[in-house]
Amino acid sequence: MGPKIMIIDGQAEFRCLLGHHITSHWADAVVSEYDPTEAGHLPDEFSGAGNDVVLLGDDQGDRDGQVTLRQFLTIPGFPPVVFFGGDVTADATTTGASACMTRDRIRHAALIAHIEKILRARHRSAAPAGEGATDDHPPVKGYRSLAQLSAGEHAVVYLAEKELTGQKMVLKVLGQVPDIGEGVGVFDRFLQEYEIIAELDHPNIVQIYDLGISDDQAYIAMEYLPGGDLKQTLLAGVSEAVALDFARQIAGALDKVHSVGILHRDLKPGNIMLRDDGSVALIDFGLAKRMQHGLETLAGAPIIGTPYYMSPEQGRGLAVDERSDLYSLGIIFCEMLTGKKPFTGRDPMAVIFNHAEASLPVLPRQISHHQAIVDRLLAKKPQDRIQSAAEVLKWL
């Protein structure tokens, strides 16, 4: 039998929408609805018994939704609550909701991920000692979980061990059934990332071992990179020699990426991982895009990427080509040399503005011999930059 979920809200359309999200993922789910505006507020002795999860909207008639939430959470054994509200949803988690979402911007994958996490936790608490799976357990047959590394809206990343060989790998698991609703688009992007990385055989690009579907969940098995990411390394600082070495390796990876007509579009320290031997590897090609003829630009796309490392043209939503990735490399190189991000601001838009308008960073005297390449990589106009990753390698 599927999960038992109760929906409490005063809008019939909203209850119907939530019910559709639930039943499209769990065909055998038992969904009950309650309208507090028609039937009145639930009595104080209501315990929620028999339900696995309660979905509580903020339309509670003449009562503030968070008052109802607080009432429920004072009851011992009350099921976990997912709260749906407007701009106040952030306050719901401080009140004790297991999760909160904005009711007019519900993402199917995020909702299902929240509920699945709750159901796993309830299953663990109900299982006899030693029988419950850990919350980090990847839903992929043939792999043993070691830790959950991260969780996003669409995917969860695990450190796992292949049961047959004992080899450590990283599993990126899509958190949604591929053939349901908006999952088709999510699955297509997930598959695209696999296809992009799989064809890039280079020592400075993460290795992909397998793509599969286990229990209706797609996953990518890839190389485990134990040295952490460059973002963590930069917190401790790196020497000039190490900065040069890392920059050469990143440029080499970009040369390979660009040679097959692919843009990374999200190059940043968090997407550059380290191996134990000191080599680096580019990861996360989720925003990567294939150029039609290797040198064509990609125009008309929404602004994506990370503002601190985004080229002026990318920040303005203009056409981008491989020179945009080289700009990001220049930002990273400058940060490695100085320990500081060259362009900052009070908010993301201010950072984007400074990329386009602020003066280029001036390196300290002791490393001023790198000023020329920094200036060329960070030129505001793409035509004024170094034109290829291969040329960057020659400079370095």
C-alpha atoms as a printed R data frame, in Angstrom:
    type eleno elety resid chain resno       x      y       z
1   ATOM     1    CA   MET     A     1   0.000  0.000   0.000
2   ATOM     2    CA   GLY     A     2   1.195  3.505  -0.799
3   ATOM     3    CA   PRO     A     3   1.620  6.379   1.660
4   ATOM     4    CA   LYS     A     4  -1.355  7.807   3.520
5   ATOM     5    CA   ILE     A     5  -1.433 11.559   3.061
6   ATOM     6    CA   MET     A     6  -3.950 14.093   4.358
7   ATOM     7    CA   ILE     A     7  -4.412 17.483   2.671
8   ATOM     8    CA   ILE     A     8  -5.889 20.324   4.734
9   ATOM     9    CA   ASP     A     9  -6.669 23.600   2.946
10  ATOM    10    CA   GLY     A    10  -9.627 25.800   2.156
11  ATOM    11    CA   GLN     A    11  -9.162 25.882  -1.630
12  ATOM    12    CA   ALA     A    12 -10.530 22.887  -3.513
13  ATOM    13    CA   GLU     A    13  -8.327 23.578  -6.549
14  ATOM    14    CA   PHE     A    14  -5.204 23.599  -4.393
15  ATOM    15    CA   ARG     A    15  -6.167 20.335  -2.681
16  ATOM    16    CA   CYS     A    16  -6.794 18.800  -6.104
17  ATOM    17    CA   LEU     A    17  -3.383 19.990  -7.342
18  ATOM    18    CA   LEU     A    18  -1.569 18.462  -4.363
19  ATOM    19    CA   GLY     A    19  -3.528 15.257  -4.768
20  ATOM    20    CA   HIS     A    20  -2.482 15.049  -8.420
21  ATOM    21    CA   HIS     A    21   1.187 15.483  -7.468
22  ATOM    22    CA   ILE     A    22   0.860 12.644  -4.960
23  ATOM    23    CA   THR     A    23  -1.063 10.144  -7.060
24  ATOM    24    CA   SER     A    24   1.041 10.746 -10.172
25  ATOM    25    CA   HIS     A    25   4.065  9.564  -8.192
26  ATOM    26    CA   TRP     A    26   2.394  6.964  -5.950
27  ATOM    27    CA   ALA     A    27  -0.485  5.406  -7.861
28  ATOM    28    CA   ASP     A    28  -1.561  3.487  -4.739
29  ATOM    29    CA   ALA     A    29  -1.372  6.450  -2.360
30  ATOM    30    CA   VAL     A    30  -4.307  6.946   0.009
31  ATOM    31    CA   VAL     A    31  -5.153 10.661  -0.111
32  ATOM    32    CA   SER     A    32  -7.774 12.308   2.086
33  ATOM    33    CA   GLU     A    33  -8.865 15.941   1.961
34  ATOM    34    CA   TYR     A    34 -10.264 18.285   4.583
35  ATOM    35    CA   ASP     A    35 -11.741 21.742   3.971
36  ATOM    36    CA   PRO     A    36 -11.562 23.863   7.151
37  ATOM    37    CA   THR     A    37 -13.626 26.641   5.585
38  ATOM    38    CA   GLU     A    38 -16.591 24.328   4.980
39  ATOM    39    CA   ALA     A    39 -16.257 21.774   7.763
40  ATOM    40    CA   GLY     A    40 -14.775 24.038  10.417
41  ATOM    41    CA   HIS     A    41 -11.429 23.800  12.123
42  ATOM    42    CA   LEU     A    42 -10.307 20.383  13.262
43  ATOM    43    CA   PRO     A    43 -10.826 19.838  16.978
44  ATOM    44    CA   ASP     A    44  -7.946 20.113  19.424
45  ATOM    45    CA   GLU     A    45  -8.010 16.361  20.001
46  ATOM    46    CA   PHE     A    46  -7.398 15.613  16.297
47  ATOM    47    CA   SER     A    47  -4.208 13.513  16.290
48  ATOM    48    CA   GLY     A    48  -3.630 12.881  12.583
49  ATOM    49    CA   ALA     A    49  -3.520  9.171  13.384
50  ATOM    50    CA   GLY     A    50  -3.374  6.862  10.393
51  ATOM    51    CA   ASN     A    51  -1.579  9.377   8.171
52  ATOM    52    CA   ASP     A    52   2.077  9.295   7.168
53  ATOM    53    CA   VAL     A    53   2.244 12.967   6.173
54  ATOM    54    CA   VAL     A    54  -0.045 15.988   6.495
55  ATOM    55    CA   LEU     A    55   0.036 18.650   3.760
56  ATOM    56    CA   LEU     A    56  -1.168 21.874   5.387
57  ATOM    57    CA   GLY     A    57  -2.031 24.938   3.329
58  ATOM    58    CA   ASP     A    58  -2.189 28.418   4.806
59  ATOM    59    CA   ASP     A    59  -5.823 28.914   3.700
60  ATOM    60    CA   GLN     A    60  -7.502 28.017   6.962
61  ATOM    61    CA   GLY     A    61 -10.473 30.337   6.705
62  ATOM    62    CA   ASP     A    62 -10.581 32.833   9.562
63  ATOM    63    CA   ARG     A    63  -7.479 31.393  11.242
64  ATOM    64    CA   ASP     A    64  -3.837 31.986  10.405
65  ATOM    65    CA   GLY     A    65  -2.363 28.819   8.916
66  ATOM    66    CA   GLN     A    66   0.598 28.868  11.265
67  ATOM    67    CA   VAL     A    67  -1.767 28.879  14.255
68  ATOM    68    CA   THR     A    68  -3.155 25.578  12.963
69  ATOM    69    CA   LEU     A    69   0.390 24.334  12.377
70  ATOM    70    CA   ARG     A    70   1.401 25.125  15.964
71  ATOM    71    CA   GLN     A    71  -1.752 23.404  17.226
72  ATOM    72    CA   PHE     A    72  -0.895 20.230  15.340
73  ATOM    73    CA   LEU     A    73   2.708 20.158  16.465
74  ATOM    74    CA   THR     A    74   1.785 20.289  20.153
75  ATOM    75    CA   ILE     A    75   0.056 16.929  19.784
76  ATOM    76    CA   PRO     A    76   2.320 13.950  20.668
77  ATOM    77    CA   GLY     A    77   2.851 11.634  17.722
78  ATOM    78    CA   PHE     A    78   1.329 13.990  15.156
79  ATOM    79    CA   PRO     A    79   2.531 13.102  11.632
80  ATOM    80    CA   PRO     A    80   5.183 15.261   9.943
81  ATOM    81    CA   VAL     A    81   3.754 18.371   8.283
82  ATOM    82    CA   VAL     A    82   4.633 19.998   4.974
83  ATOM    83    CA   PHE     A    83   3.416 23.597   5.121
84  ATOM    84    CA   PHE     A    84   2.365 25.645   2.061
85  ATOM    85    CA   GLY     A    85   2.149 29.409   2.312
86  ATOM    86    CA   GLY     A    86   3.040 32.693   0.685
87  ATOM    87    CA   ASP     A    87   6.026 34.836   1.618
88  ATOM    88    CA   VAL     A    88   5.893 33.608   5.223
89  ATOM    89    CA   THR     A    89   6.825 30.007   4.481
90  ATOM    90    CA   ALA     A    90  10.360 30.472   5.800
91  ATOM    91    CA   ASP     A    91   8.854 31.024   9.260
92  ATOM    92    CA   ALA     A    92   7.075 27.671   9.164
93  ATOM    93    CA   THR     A    93  10.238 25.635   9.594
94  ATOM    94    CA   THR     A    94  11.048 27.541  12.782
95  ATOM    95    CA   THR     A    95   7.583 26.537  14.004
96  ATOM    96    CA   GLY     A    96   8.414 22.900  13.447
97  ATOM    97    CA   ALA     A    97   7.193 21.987   9.961
98  ATOM    98    CA   SER     A    98   9.237 19.240   8.335
99  ATOM    99    CA   ALA     A    99   9.320 21.292   5.138
100 ATOM   100    CA   CYS     A   100   7.716 24.404   3.716
101 ATOM   101    CA   MET     A   101   6.926 25.437   0.147
102 ATOM   102    CA   THR     A   102   5.450 28.488  -1.565
103 ATOM   103    CA   ARG     A   103   1.967 27.436  -2.589
104 ATOM   104    CA   ASP     A   104   1.940 29.167  -5.977
105 ATOM   105    CA   ARG     A   105   5.378 27.869  -7.032
106 ATOM   106    CA   ILE     A   106   5.250 24.163  -6.206
107 ATOM   107    CA   ARG     A   107   7.861 22.063  -7.973
108 ATOM   108    CA   HIS     A   108   6.825 18.445  -8.357
109 ATOM   109    CA   ALA     A   109  10.332 17.050  -7.870
110 ATOM   110    CA   ALA     A   110  10.931 19.088  -4.717
111 ATOM   111    CA   LEU     A   111   7.563 18.126  -3.198
112 ATOM   112    CA   ILE     A   112   8.101 14.427  -3.873
113 ATOM   113    CA   ALA     A   113  11.661 14.619  -2.524
114 ATOM   114    CA   HIS     A   114  10.400 16.190   0.732
115 ATOM   115    CA   ILE     A   115   7.730 13.531   1.190
116 ATOM   116    CA   GLU     A   116  10.067 10.665   0.331
117 ATOM   117    CA   LYS     A   117  12.569 11.911   2.905
118 ATOM   118    CA   ILE     A   118   9.799 12.004   5.531
119 ATOM   119    CA   LEU     A   119   8.622  8.519   4.613
120 ATOM   120    CA   ARG     A   120  12.160  7.118   4.836
121 ATOM   121    CA   ALA     A   121  12.612  8.674   8.264
122 ATOM   122    CA   ARG     A   122   9.310  7.223   9.493
123 ATOM   123    CA   HIS     A   123  10.265  3.810   8.084
124 ATOM   124    CA   ARG     A   124  13.571  3.918   9.962
125 ATOM   125    CA   SER     A   125  11.940  4.881  13.236
126 ATOM   126    CA   ALA     A   126   9.401  2.064  12.868
127 ATOM   127    CA   ALA     A   127  11.952 -0.608  11.939
128 ATOM   128    CA   PRO     A   128  13.514 -2.893  14.558
129 ATOM   129    CA   ALA     A   129  17.017 -1.980  15.663
130 ATOM   130    CA   GLY     A   130  19.560 -2.709  12.954
131 ATOM   131    CA   GLU     A   131  16.946 -3.167  10.216
132 ATOM   132    CA   GLY     A   132  16.238  0.420   9.195
133 ATOM   133    CA   ALA     A   133  18.099  1.852   6.236
134 ATOM   134    CA   THR     A   134  20.053  5.019   6.825
135 ATOM   135    CA   ASP     A   135  18.748  8.255   5.378
136 ATOM   136    CA   ASP     A   136  21.897  8.215   3.239
137 ATOM   137    CA   HIS     A   137  20.998  4.886   1.644
138 ATOM   138    CA   PRO     A   138  21.000  5.292  -2.134
139 ATOM   139    CA   PRO     A   139  17.980  3.703  -3.855
140 ATOM   140    CA   VAL     A   140  20.278  1.932  -6.337
141 ATOM   141    CA   LYS     A   141  20.706 -1.818  -6.323
142 ATOM   142    CA   GLY     A   142  24.259 -3.082  -6.255
143 ATOM   143    CA   TYR     A   143  25.646 -0.133  -4.281
144 ATOM   144    CA   ARG     A   144  26.234  0.287  -0.545
145 ATOM   145    CA   SER     A   145  25.903  3.764   0.942
146 ATOM   146    CA   LEU     A   146  28.772  5.406   2.785
147 ATOM   147    CA   ALA     A   147  27.421  8.959   3.077
148 ATOM   148    CA   GLN     A   148  25.048 11.466   1.520
149 ATOM   149    CA   LEU     A   149  27.168 14.254   0.052
150 ATOM   150    CA   SER     A   150  24.529 16.706  -1.118
151 ATOM   151    CA   ALA     A   151  20.877 17.062  -2.069
152 ATOM   152    CA   GLY     A   152  19.307 19.385  -4.603
153 ATOM   153    CA   GLU     A   153  15.857 19.923  -6.038
154 ATOM   154    CA   HIS     A   154  16.214 17.189  -8.635
155 ATOM   155    CA   ALA     A   155  19.049 14.918  -7.521
156 ATOM   156    CA   VAL     A   156  20.819 13.524  -4.465
157 ATOM   157    CA   VAL     A   157  24.546 12.761  -4.490
158 ATOM   158    CA   TYR     A   158  25.937  9.862  -2.454
159 ATOM   159    CA   LEU     A   159  29.340  8.423  -1.704
160 ATOM   160    CA   ALA     A   160  28.808  4.730  -2.251
161 ATOM   161    CA   GLU     A   161  30.641  1.463  -2.647
162 ATOM   162    CA   LYS     A   162  29.988 -0.997  -5.422
163 ATOM   163    CA   GLU     A   163  29.045 -4.231  -3.693
164 ATOM   164    CA   LEU     A   164  30.751 -6.573  -6.169
165 ATOM   165    CA   THR     A   165  34.132 -4.827  -6.288
166 ATOM   166    CA   GLY     A   166  34.271 -2.610  -3.204
167 ATOM   167    CA   GLN     A   167  35.226  0.361  -5.388
168 ATOM   168    CA   LYS     A   168  34.205  3.753  -4.048
169 ATOM   169    CA   MET     A   169  32.104  5.822  -6.412
170 ATOM   170    CA   VAL     A   170  29.893  8.861  -6.384
171 ATOM   171    CA   LEU     A   171  26.251  8.236  -7.267
172 ATOM   172    CA   LYS     A   172  24.135 11.062  -8.592
173 ATOM   173    CA   VAL     A   173  20.542  9.832  -8.256
174 ATOM   174    CA   LEU     A   174  17.639 11.545  -9.957
175 ATOM   175    CA   GLY     A   175  14.925 12.043  -7.371
176 ATOM   176    CA   GLN     A   176  11.963 11.559  -9.677
177 ATOM   177    CA   VAL     A   177  10.452  8.812 -11.805
178 ATOM   178    CA   PRO     A   178  11.606  9.643 -15.360
179 ATOM   179    CA   ASP     A   179   8.340  9.037 -17.186
180 ATOM   180    CA   ILE     A   180   5.972 11.101 -15.057
181 ATOM   181    CA   GLY     A   181   4.955 14.699 -15.669
182 ATOM   182    CA   GLU     A   182   7.776 17.208 -15.635
183 ATOM   183    CA   GLY     A   183  10.168 14.364 -14.865
184 ATOM   184    CA   VAL     A   184  10.615 13.830 -18.604
185 ATOM   185    CA   GLY     A   185  12.406 17.173 -19.002
186 ATOM   186    CA   VAL     A   186  14.431 16.620 -15.836
187 ATOM   187    CA   PHE     A   187  15.421 13.152 -17.006
188 ATOM   188    CA   ASP     A   188  16.446 14.481 -20.421
189 ATOM   189    CA   ARG     A   189  18.775 17.018 -18.790
190 ATOM   190    CA   PHE     A   190  20.122 14.329 -16.479
191 ATOM   191    CA   LEU     A   191  20.808 12.065 -19.451
192 ATOM   192    CA   GLN     A   192  22.401 14.944 -21.366
193 ATOM   193    CA   GLU     A   193  24.905 15.468 -18.542
194 ATOM   194    CA   TYR     A   194  25.885 11.806 -18.716
195 ATOM   195    CA   GLU     A   195  26.246 11.885 -22.475
196 ATOM   196    CA   ILE     A   196  28.396 15.016 -22.359
197 ATOM   197    CA   ILE     A   197  30.838 13.758 -19.727
198 ATOM   198    CA   ALA     A   198  30.981 10.214 -21.088
199 ATOM   199    CA   GLU     A   199  32.517 11.369 -24.364
200 ATOM   200    CA   LEU     A   200  35.156 13.525 -22.644
201 ATOM   201    CA   ASP     A   201  38.117 11.247 -21.997
202 ATOM   202    CA   HIS     A   202  40.613 13.547 -20.269
203 ATOM   203    CA   PRO     A   203  42.621 13.261 -17.035
204 ATOM   204    CA   ASN     A   204  41.188 16.549 -15.763
205 ATOM   205    CA   ILE     A   205  37.528 15.666 -16.322
206 ATOM   206    CA   VAL     A   206  35.627 13.386 -13.945
207 ATOM   207    CA   GLN     A   207  35.298  9.798 -15.160
208 ATOM   208    CA   ILE     A   208  31.855  8.281 -15.685
209 ATOM   209    CA   TYR     A   209  31.452  4.563 -15.004
210 ATOM   210    CA   ASP     A   210  27.783  3.827 -15.518
211 ATOM   211    CA   LEU     A   211  24.317  5.155 -16.247
212 ATOM   212    CA   GLY     A   212  21.321  3.132 -15.188
213 ATOM   213    CA   ILE     A   213  17.797  3.030 -13.815
214 ATOM   214    CA   SER     A   214  17.099  1.185 -10.577
215 ATOM   215    CA   ASP     A   215  13.588  0.979  -9.123
216 ATOM   216    CA   ASP     A   216  12.438  3.722 -11.507
217 ATOM   217    CA   GLN     A   217  15.222  6.097 -10.470
218 ATOM   218    CA   ALA     A   218  17.956  7.105 -12.872
219 ATOM   219    CA   TYR     A   219  21.519  7.369 -11.629
220 ATOM   220    CA   ILE     A   220  25.034  8.195 -12.805
221 ATOM   221    CA   ALA     A   221  27.987  6.386 -11.215
222 ATOM   222    CA   MET     A   222  31.146  8.445 -11.460
223 ATOM   223    CA   GLU     A   223  34.655  8.749 -10.118
224 ATOM   224    CA   TYR     A   224  35.121  9.490  -6.412
225 ATOM   225    CA   LEU     A   225  37.413 12.489  -5.920
226 ATOM   226    CA   PRO     A   226  38.588 12.387  -2.293
227 ATOM   227    CA   GLY     A   227  40.485 15.685  -2.213
228 ATOM   228    CA   GLY     A   228  37.381 17.853  -1.900
229 ATOM   229    CA   ASP     A   229  36.711 20.826  -4.128
230 ATOM   230    CA   LEU     A   230  38.812 23.852  -5.003
231 ATOM   231    CA   LYS     A   231  36.434 26.096  -3.059
232 ATOM   232    CA   GLN     A   232  37.467 24.372   0.176
233 ATOM   233    CA   THR     A   233  41.142 24.445  -0.811
234 ATOM   234    CA   LEU     A   234  41.011 28.193  -1.457
235 ATOM   235    CA   LEU     A   235  39.887 28.808   2.114
236 ATOM   236    CA   ALA     A   236  43.343 27.705   3.255
237 ATOM   237    CA   GLY     A   237  45.066 29.483   0.368
238 ATOM   238    CA   VAL     A   238  47.303 28.105  -2.358
239 ATOM   239    CA   SER     A   239  50.824 29.006  -3.416
240 ATOM   240    CA   GLU     A   240  51.637 30.719  -6.695
241 ATOM   241    CA   ALA     A   241  53.115 27.487  -8.034
242 ATOM   242    CA   VAL     A   242  49.982 25.510  -7.145
243 ATOM   243    CA   ALA     A   243  47.761 28.216  -8.653
244 ATOM   244    CA   LEU     A   244  49.695 27.939 -11.921
245 ATOM   245    CA   ASP     A   245  49.524 24.145 -11.877
246 ATOM   246    CA   PHE     A   246  45.773 24.138 -11.240
247 ATOM   247    CA   ALA     A   247  45.190 26.774 -13.927
248 ATOM   248    CA   ARG     A   248  47.103 24.680 -16.475
249 ATOM   249    CA   GLN     A   249  45.051 21.597 -15.635
250 ATOM   250    CA   ILE     A   250  41.748 23.476 -15.845
251 ATOM   251    CA   ALA     A   251  42.777 25.032 -19.151
252 ATOM   252    CA   GLY     A   252  43.662 21.587 -20.473
253 ATOM   253    CA   ALA     A   253  40.236 20.279 -19.504
254 ATOM   254    CA   LEU     A   254  38.524 23.254 -21.157
255 ATOM   255    CA   ASP     A   255  40.578 22.692 -24.297
256 ATOM   256    CA   LYS     A   256  39.143 19.180 -24.477
257 ATOM   257    CA   VAL     A   257  35.598 20.318 -23.662
258 ATOM   258    CA   HIS     A   258  35.661 23.052 -26.286
259 ATOM   259    CA   SER     A   259  37.246 20.802 -28.913
260 ATOM   260    CA   VAL     A   260  34.050 18.737 -29.062
261 ATOM   261    CA   GLY     A   261  31.848 21.823 -29.190
262 ATOM   262    CA   ILE     A   262  30.717 21.957 -25.553
263 ATOM   263    CA   LEU     A   263  30.545 24.931 -23.184
264 ATOM   264    CA   HIS     A   264  30.671 24.287 -19.432
265 ATOM   265    CA   ARG     A   265  28.887 27.552 -18.503
266 ATOM   266    CA   ASP     A   266  29.247 27.048 -14.738
267 ATOM   267    CA   LEU     A   267  32.992 26.912 -14.144
268 ATOM   268    CA   LYS     A   268  33.680 27.759 -10.501
269 ATOM   269    CA   PRO     A   269  35.806 26.405  -7.616
270 ATOM   270    CA   GLY     A   270  32.900 24.286  -6.357
271 ATOM   271    CA   ASN     A   271  32.842 22.422  -9.680
272 ATOM   272    CA   ILE     A   272  36.571 21.665  -9.667
273 ATOM   273    CA   MET     A   273  37.494 18.634  -7.568
274 ATOM   274    CA   LEU     A   274  40.877 17.373  -6.371
275 ATOM   275    CA   ARG     A   275  42.336 13.890  -6.369
276 ATOM   276    CA   ASP     A   276  44.793 12.618  -3.767
277 ATOM   277    CA   ASP     A   277  47.658 13.002  -6.260
278 ATOM   278    CA   GLY     A   278  47.025 16.743  -6.615
279 ATOM   279    CA   SER     A   279  45.367 16.585 -10.016
280 ATOM   280    CA   VAL     A   280  42.071 18.359 -10.568
281 ATOM   281    CA   ALA     A   281  38.921 17.261 -12.374
282 ATOM   282    CA   LEU     A   282  36.028 19.275 -13.742
283 ATOM   283    CA   ILE     A   283  32.632 18.050 -12.579
284 ATOM   284    CA   ASP     A   284  28.966 19.033 -12.881
285 ATOM   285    CA   PHE     A   285  28.089 19.507 -16.523
286 ATOM   286    CA   GLY     A   286  24.433 20.076 -15.673
287 ATOM   287    CA   LEU     A   287  24.478 23.532 -17.292
288 ATOM   288    CA   ALA     A   288  26.763 22.533 -20.156
289 ATOM   289    CA   LYS     A   289  25.569 23.229 -23.662
290 ATOM   290    CA   ARG     A   290  26.627 21.900 -27.023
291 ATOM   291    CA   MET     A   291  27.505 24.453 -29.698
292 ATOM   292    CA   GLN     A   292  26.130 23.603 -33.118
293 ATOM   293    CA   HIS     A   293  29.381 23.954 -35.034
294 ATOM   294    CA   GLY     A   294  32.009 24.227 -32.334
295 ATOM   295    CA   LEU     A   295  32.440 27.987 -32.638
296 ATOM   296    CA   GLU     A   296  28.874 29.238 -32.733
297 ATOM   297    CA   THR     A   297  27.479 31.312 -29.907
298 ATOM   298    CA   LEU     A   298  24.456 30.487 -27.776
299 ATOM   299    CA   ALA     A   299  22.113 33.440 -27.782
300 ATOM   300    CA   GLY     A   300  18.701 33.997 -26.256
301 ATOM   301    CA   ALA     A   301  19.258 31.669 -23.282
302 ATOM   302    CA   PRO     A   302  18.247 32.628 -19.724
303 ATOM   303    CA   ILE     A   303  20.937 33.891 -17.365
304 ATOM   304    CA   ILE     A   304  22.454 30.856 -15.688
305 ATOM   305    CA   GLY     A   305  25.639 30.217 -13.754
306 ATOM   306    CA   THR     A   306  27.245 31.670 -10.641
307 ATOM   307    CA   PRO     A   307  27.544 35.494 -10.555
308 ATOM   308    CA   TYR     A   308  31.059 35.623  -9.047
309 ATOM   309    CA   TYR     A   309  32.449 33.633 -12.003
310 ATOM   310    CA   MET     A   310  30.131 34.767 -14.782
311 ATOM   311    CA   SER     A   311  31.361 36.589 -17.876
312 ATOM   312    CA   PRO     A   312  29.896 40.022 -18.661
313 ATOM   313    CA   GLU     A   313  28.056 38.659 -21.697
314 ATOM   314    CA   GLN     A   314  26.654 35.699 -19.752
315 ATOM   315    CA   GLY     A   315  25.495 38.009 -16.968
316 ATOM   316    CA   ARG     A   316  23.615 40.141 -19.479
317 ATOM   317    CA   GLY     A   317  21.969 37.137 -21.109
318 ATOM   318    CA   LEU     A   318  23.837 37.737 -24.372
319 ATOM   319    CA   ALA     A   319  25.456 35.249 -26.730
320 ATOM   320    CA   VAL     A   320  28.273 33.209 -25.193
321 ATOM   321    CA   ASP     A   321  30.965 30.980 -26.619
322 ATOM   322    CA   GLU     A   322  34.088 29.267 -25.254
323 ATOM   323    CA   ARG     A   323  35.591 32.659 -24.359
324 ATOM   324    CA   SER     A   324  32.980 32.923 -21.615
325 ATOM   325    CA   ASP     A   325  34.438 29.786 -19.965
326 ATOM   326    CA   LEU     A   326  37.913 31.335 -20.329
327 ATOM   327    CA   TYR     A   327  36.692 34.434 -18.491
328 ATOM   328    CA   SER     A   328  35.542 32.178 -15.639
329 ATOM   329    CA   LEU     A   329  38.981 30.555 -15.625
330 ATOM   330    CA   GLY     A   330  40.518 34.018 -15.355
331 ATOM   331    CA   ILE     A   331  38.376 34.799 -12.304
332 ATOM   332    CA   ILE     A   332  39.412 31.523 -10.668
333 ATOM   333    CA   PHE     A   333  43.092 32.094 -11.480
334 ATOM   334    CA   CYS     A   334  42.944 35.591  -9.999
335 ATOM   335    CA   GLU     A   335  41.244 34.245  -6.864
336 ATOM   336    CA   MET     A   336  43.872 31.515  -6.495
337 ATOM   337    CA   LEU     A   337  46.679 34.093  -6.773
338 ATOM   338    CA   THR     A   338  45.209 36.702  -4.420
339 ATOM   339    CA   GLY     A   339  42.821 34.766  -2.175
340 ATOM   340    CA   LYS     A   340  40.048 37.213  -3.126
341 ATOM   341    CA   LYS     A   341  37.222 37.263  -5.648
342 ATOM   342    CA   PRO     A   342  38.038 40.077  -8.089
343 ATOM   343    CA   PHE     A   343  34.437 41.284  -8.429
344 ATOM   344    CA   THR     A   344  31.962 41.411  -5.548
345 ATOM   345    CA   GLY     A   345  28.793 43.330  -4.730
346 ATOM   346    CA   ARG     A   346  25.952 43.705  -2.272
347 ATOM   347    CA   ASP     A   347  23.752 41.326  -4.287
348 ATOM   348    CA   PRO     A   348  24.027 39.108  -7.391
349 ATOM   349    CA   MET     A   349  22.962 41.872  -9.769
350 ATOM   350    CA   ALA     A   350  25.635 44.188  -8.363
351 ATOM   351    CA   VAL     A   351  28.251 41.478  -8.951
352 ATOM   352    CA   ILE     A   352  27.058 41.022 -12.538
353 ATOM   353    CA   PHE     A   353  27.216 44.801 -13.065
354 ATOM   354    CA   ASN     A   354  30.781 44.971 -11.745
355 ATOM   355    CA   HIS     A   355  31.923 42.223 -14.119
356 ATOM   356    CA   ALA     A   356  30.826 44.461 -16.978
357 ATOM   357    CA   GLU     A   357  31.764 47.887 -15.656
358 ATOM   358    CA   ALA     A   358  34.327 47.766 -12.819
359 ATOM   359    CA   SER     A   359  38.044 48.209 -13.425
360 ATOM   360    CA   LEU     A   360  40.153 45.104 -13.858
361 ATOM   361    CA   PRO     A   361  41.856 43.836 -10.684
362 ATOM   362    CA   VAL     A   362  45.462 44.905 -10.116
363 ATOM   363    CA   LEU     A   363  47.677 42.120  -8.792
364 ATOM   364    CA   PRO     A   364  50.113 42.722  -5.918
365 ATOM   365    CA   ARG     A   365  53.664 43.591  -7.001
366 ATOM   366    CA   GLN     A   366  55.118 40.196  -6.084
367 ATOM   367    CA   ILE     A   367  52.838 38.448  -8.598
368 ATOM   368    CA   SER     A   368  52.485 41.311 -11.092
369 ATOM   369    CA   HIS     A   369  54.178 39.182 -13.765
370 ATOM   370    CA   HIS     A   370  50.774 37.461 -14.151
371 ATOM   371    CA   GLN     A   371  48.977 40.755 -14.775
372 ATOM   372    CA   ALA     A   372  49.071 40.405 -18.564
373 ATOM   373    CA   ILE     A   373  47.285 37.055 -18.693
374 ATOM   374    CA   VAL     A   374  44.756 38.150 -16.057
375 ATOM   375    CA   ASP     A   375  43.990 41.271 -18.104
376 ATOM   376    CA   ARG     A   376  43.569 39.211 -21.275
377 ATOM   377    CA   LEU     A   377  41.334 36.611 -19.624
378 ATOM   378    CA   LEU     A   378  39.168 39.226 -17.897
379 ATOM   379    CA   ALA     A   379  38.767 41.585 -20.831
380 ATOM   380    CA   LYS     A   380  35.212 42.935 -20.890
381 ATOM   381    CA   LYS     A   381  34.730 42.155 -24.584
382 ATOM   382    CA   PRO     A   382  35.198 38.554 -25.759
383 ATOM   383    CA   GLN     A   383  37.174 39.662 -28.822
384 ATOM   384    CA   ASP     A   384  39.776 41.257 -26.534
385 ATOM   385    CA   ARG     A   385  40.379 38.071 -24.565
386 ATOM   386    CA   ILE     A   386  42.668 35.157 -25.176
387 ATOM   387    CA   GLN     A   387  40.690 33.270 -27.794
388 ATOM   388    CA   SER     A   388  41.140 29.608 -26.854
389 ATOM   389    CA   ALA     A   389  42.098 27.321 -24.008
390 ATOM   390    CA   ALA     A   390  45.038 26.099 -26.083
391 ATOM   391    CA   GLU     A   391  46.330 29.676 -26.192
392 ATOM   392    CA   VAL     A   392  45.882 29.952 -22.414
393 ATOM   393    CA   LEU     A   393  48.100 26.875 -22.032
394 ATOM   394    CA   LYS     A   394  50.798 28.575 -24.096
395 ATOM   395    CA   TRP     A   395  50.624 31.679 -21.906
396 ATOM   396    CA   LEU     A   396  50.907 29.607 -18.748
